[in-house]
Amino acid sequence: QVQLVQSGAEVKKPGASVKVSCKASGYTFTSYAMHWVRQAPGQRLEWMGWINAGNGNTKYSQKFQGRVTITRDTSASTAYMELSSLRSEDTAVYYCARGPLLWFGELIMSYFDYWGQGTLVTVSS
Amino acid sequence: EIVLTQSPGTLSLSPGERATLSCRASQSVSSSYLAWYQQKPGQAPRLLIYGASSRATGIPDRFSGSGSGTDFTLTISRLEPEDFAVYYCQQYGSSPPLGDTFGQGTKLEIK
């Protein structure tokens, strides 16, 4: 069965960086995209970016461009999301979510069929 | 940019009743690239519907999706106790996403 298992909760100071991992199992890792979605307390879900796990190409939300980096290690079937220059507003639960590779001339946004359990990142001085 | 607006914000119903949730987009969603998710407190979202009307694997047939263009609906035919949760719609199909990816959610609560 498909499983996405994320790393544990983090507490960071403003200005620091955080790196969250997402280990995939139960499917061919390189045949899908991995997305990162966050949810601040009481807020809607917010898409941050994706990586094509097959070729490593990435796409980021304009809101996070320059602060977020998504990478993957195919040998470990693991994706990573690093967010830098943290501020208090970045306090949220961060999810990885698998998405099928949808093509329309180029890779386009998909839906998310499996999700990790979430990682709480708290930014506080 | 696409803005997704869900209504109502909160829906109060009893088990056994029918629930109708709405998701309206400010511009047409291409190829009915719209999905619905259910989220319970402390849990990750779960995919219910994709392509506006296709049920995801393992989703009971009391959940159905319909609509096209700018107006989409999630219907739960007979509410079970486990269906009370928050529901989000998501538009997809662009690169990168244009505007809102997710709606603000509808909370379905027990009356």
Contacts between the chains, C-beta under 8 A, distances in Angstrom:
chain1	res1	chain2	res2	distance
A	44	B	88	6.9
A	44	B	102	5.2
A	44	B	103	7.0
A	44	B	104	4.8
A	44	B	105	5.8
A	45	B	37	7.9
A	45	B	45	6.7
A	45	B	88	5.9
A	45	B	90	7.7
A	45	B	101	7.4
A	45	B	102	4.3
A	46	B	101	7.3
A	46	B	102	7.2
A	47	B	97	6.0
A	47	B	101	4.1
A	47	B	102	7.3
A	59	B	95	6.4
A	59	B	96	5.2
A	60	B	96	7.3
A	61	B	96	6.7
A	61	B	97	7.1
A	62	B	96	7.2
A	95	B	44	5.7
A	95	B	45	7.7
A	97	B	44	8.0
A	97	B	45	8.0
A	102	B	92	7.6
A	102	B	93	7.2
A	104	B	93	7.2
A	104	B	95	7.7
A	106	B	95	5.6
A	107	B	95	6.2
A	108	B	92	7.3
A	108	B	93	5.5
A	108	B	94	6.0
A	108	B	95	4.5
A	109	B	33	7.8
A	109	B	92	4.2
A	109	B	93	6.1
A	109	B	94	5.7
A	109	B	95	6.1
A	109	B	96	7.0
A	109	B	97	5.0
A	109	B	101	7.4
A	110	B	92	5.6
A	111	B	33	7.9
A	111	B	35	3.9
A	111	B	47	6.3
A	111	B	50	4.4
A	111	B	90	6.4
A	111	B	92	5.6
A	112	B	35	7.6
A	112	B	37	7.8
A	112	B	45	7.5
A	112	B	47	6.3
A	112	B	90	7.7
A	113	B	47	5.1
A	113	B	50	7.7
A	113	B	56	6.4
A	113	B	57	7.8
A	114	B	47	7.9
A	115	B	44	3.9
A	115	B	45	5.9
A	115	B	46	7.4
A	116	B	44	6.6
A	117	B	44	6.1
A	118	B	44	5.5
